[in-house]
């Protein structure tokens, strides 16, 4: 930030943003690393000083687009570090919403998204973090989190102006942000109206991405029934509709998931733009996680597992989608893991071969080259010497030094 400061030229701030800067008592607020203003450094510290947060926020209206983009990253790291909320989080959220309409926020060189798109993505991420546990664990709360939850209607009003923006990237970002923002209990009327609108999109639209966004929003995010889409003419829409929690007990939905997983390469090629509730566009991994939770026997799941696990090789964010799936997959093998290779059943052999070929058992370049399967994901199995030996023999990326009976993260 220091090297950029000399070339920053700020413009007149949008009125709502200027009011927030002037009327907020920054001296009583903190961010992830300390006080919002006057951040102290120990004597002789080699660290760069952290600028006062109000100064950083002003730089979001700098004349240099590179400074604006760089500043947004710094602001979000301070105000929403590791999905946590701080004293400044609600004010920063309101400030970002207040500068969305600034014409400079909409400028783009064509190579990078505009600042407006990046801000909307940030607001979406913050809203998802704020909604976590709100329905399933209603007791989960703390004052800084509640302060952010309260402002979600204000954030939604700012984002909603771009739901039909002529720029596709901005429009996609706004529609994705609408998903967690409308999970706000006080916005139930707006959510109901949006549901009616999105069902119309499903019925009338021809654009696959637009219809996929609609079915994921209605079914996965807002937990409504999408079973009518299980017979859609588009296999992508059928599969995404099957992900809805309301379809969890529907055998037709499970069959749709397994059919899609027969060709995971095709599933991951359905979309090139981000979708709500599908992180990093890993469609196959998301379908697989749902399938393993809904199948009751290894016979039913095995063909899909053998197809999809090797395909997921190298997807570094796969843990959210497949690690639990591998645990469930192994748990469906009722006999346990025998000591000798010749004692493996054909199902066990197929499961272990697919698992060893996937990224789940690759030792990566991180600190202690930990495997991606964690202890809690394979209860009673990870420390089984036979399982580890079978996987090591099959893996094309054996772990350094062979099998260690006590994984490093347990020591």
VENRADA-V457778 format. One record per backbone hydrogen bond with DSSP energy under -0.5 kcal/mol. NH is the residue of the N-H (numbers start at 1). CO is the residue of the C=O. If there is no record, write none. Layout:
BEGIN
nh:NH co:CO
nh:NH co:CO
END
This chain:
BEGIN
nh:4 co:1
nh:5 co:1
nh:6 co:2
nh:7 co:4
nh:8 co:5
nh:11 co:61
nh:18 co:14
nh:19 co:15
nh:20 co:16
nh:21 co:17
nh:22 co:18
nh:23 co:19
nh:24 co:20
nh:26 co:24
nh:28 co:25
nh:29 co:26
nh:31 co:34
nh:32 co:78
nh:34 co:31
nh:36 co:29
nh:45 co:42
nh:51 co:49
nh:53 co:36
nh:55 co:52
nh:56 co:52
nh:57 co:53
nh:58 co:54
nh:59 co:55
nh:60 co:57
nh:61 co:58
nh:62 co:59
nh:63 co:9
nh:65 co:63
nh:68 co:64
nh:69 co:65
nh:70 co:66
nh:71 co:67
nh:72 co:68
nh:73 co:69
nh:74 co:70
nh:75 co:71
nh:76 co:72
nh:77 co:73
nh:78 co:74
nh:79 co:75
nh:80 co:76
nh:83 co:80
nh:84 co:81
nh:86 co:79
nh:88 co:30
nh:89 co:86
nh:90 co:86
nh:92 co:88
nh:93 co:89
nh:94 co:90
nh:95 co:91
nh:96 co:92
nh:97 co:93
nh:98 co:94
nh:99 co:95
nh:100 co:97
nh:102 co:99
nh:105 co:102
nh:106 co:102
nh:106 co:103
nh:107 co:104
nh:110 co:112
nh:115 co:107
nh:116 co:105
nh:118 co:114
nh:119 co:115
nh:120 co:116
nh:121 co:117
nh:122 co:118
nh:123 co:119
nh:124 co:120
nh:125 co:121
nh:126 co:122
nh:127 co:123
nh:128 co:124
nh:129 co:125
nh:130 co:126
nh:131 co:127
nh:132 co:128
nh:134 co:131
nh:135 co:131
nh:137 co:133
nh:140 co:137
nh:141 co:139
nh:145 co:142
nh:146 co:142
nh:147 co:143
nh:148 co:144
nh:149 co:145
nh:150 co:146
nh:151 co:147
nh:151 co:148
nh:152 co:149
nh:154 co:151
nh:155 co:151
nh:156 co:152
nh:157 co:153
nh:158 co:154
nh:159 co:155
nh:160 co:156
nh:161 co:157
nh:161 co:158
nh:162 co:159
nh:163 co:160
nh:165 co:162
nh:168 co:166
nh:171 co:167
nh:172 co:168
nh:173 co:169
nh:174 co:170
nh:175 co:171
nh:176 co:172
nh:177 co:173
nh:178 co:174
nh:179 co:175
nh:179 co:176
nh:180 co:176
nh:181 co:177
nh:182 co:178
nh:183 co:180
nh:184 co:181
nh:187 co:184
nh:188 co:185
nh:191 co:187
nh:192 co:188
nh:193 co:189
nh:194 co:190
nh:195 co:191
nh:196 co:192
nh:197 co:193
nh:198 co:194
nh:199 co:195
nh:200 co:196
nh:201 co:197
nh:202 co:198
nh:203 co:199
nh:204 co:200
nh:205 co:201
nh:211 co:207
nh:212 co:208
nh:213 co:209
nh:214 co:210
nh:215 co:211
nh:216 co:212
nh:217 co:213
nh:218 co:214
nh:219 co:215
nh:220 co:216
nh:221 co:216
nh:222 co:217
nh:224 co:218
nh:229 co:226
nh:230 co:227
nh:231 co:228
nh:232 co:229
nh:235 co:233
nh:238 co:234
nh:239 co:235
nh:240 co:236
nh:241 co:237
nh:242 co:238
nh:243 co:239
nh:243 co:240
nh:244 co:241
nh:245 co:219
nh:247 co:244
nh:248 co:245
nh:250 co:247
nh:251 co:249
nh:253 co:250
nh:254 co:250
nh:255 co:251
nh:256 co:252
nh:257 co:253
nh:258 co:254
nh:259 co:255
nh:260 co:256
nh:261 co:257
nh:262 co:258
nh:262 co:259
nh:263 co:260
nh:264 co:261
nh:267 co:263
nh:268 co:264
nh:269 co:265
nh:269 co:266
nh:270 co:267
nh:275 co:278
nh:278 co:275
nh:279 co:277
nh:281 co:278
nh:282 co:279
nh:283 co:281
nh:286 co:282
nh:287 co:283
nh:288 co:284
nh:289 co:285
nh:290 co:286
nh:291 co:287
nh:292 co:288
nh:293 co:289
nh:294 co:290
nh:294 co:291
nh:295 co:291
nh:298 co:332
nh:301 co:297
nh:302 co:298
nh:303 co:299
nh:304 co:301
nh:305 co:301
nh:306 co:302
nh:307 co:303
nh:308 co:304
nh:309 co:305
nh:310 co:306
nh:311 co:307
nh:312 co:308
nh:312 co:309
nh:313 co:310
nh:315 co:312
nh:316 co:314
nh:318 co:315
nh:320 co:317
nh:321 co:318
nh:322 co:318
nh:323 co:319
nh:324 co:319
nh:326 co:322
nh:327 co:323
nh:328 co:324
nh:329 co:325
nh:330 co:326
nh:331 co:327
nh:332 co:328
nh:332 co:329
nh:333 co:330
nh:334 co:332
nh:336 co:333
nh:338 co:336
nh:343 co:340
nh:344 co:341
nh:349 co:345
nh:350 co:346
nh:351 co:347
nh:352 co:348
nh:353 co:349
nh:354 co:350
nh:355 co:351
nh:356 co:352
nh:357 co:353
nh:358 co:354
nh:358 co:355
nh:361 co:358
nh:362 co:359
nh:363 co:397
nh:364 co:362
nh:364 co:370
nh:369 co:366
nh:372 co:360
nh:373 co:360
nh:374 co:372
nh:377 co:374
nh:378 co:374
nh:378 co:375
nh:381 co:378
nh:382 co:378
nh:384 co:381
nh:385 co:383
nh:388 co:384
nh:389 co:385
nh:390 co:386
nh:391 co:387
nh:392 co:388
nh:393 co:389
nh:394 co:390
nh:395 co:391
nh:402 co:399
nh:407 co:405
nh:410 co:407
nh:411 co:407
nh:411 co:408
END
